[in-house]
Amino acid sequence: MSLYSRPVEALKSFWHEATFVAIDLETTGKDATDEVIEVGAHDIRDGHIYSTPYWTFVKPAAAIPPSSS
């Protein structure tokens, strides 16, 4: 049975047993030409965050517009 055909309760169980990295990207806007300015990540196992979160700023080629804050 594929993950997509499982009932909701089985999916809840799956996420509590899974190991994965959640990644968060912050950008200068919503357009395809906007740039990534910050990257964050969490190591998640068995429904718990196991490591200190990783994050770093990324220097974009252009100035960050005030509307991005």
Number of C-alpha atoms within 10 A of each C-alpha: 5 5 9 8 9 12 9 10 8 11 14 12 12 15 14 13 14 12 15 14 11 12 12 12 13 15 17 20 16 10 8 6 8 13 19 16 17 16 15 14 16 18 16 18 16 14 15 13 15 11 11 9 11 11 14 10 12 13 12 14 9 9 8 16 9 7 7 10 7
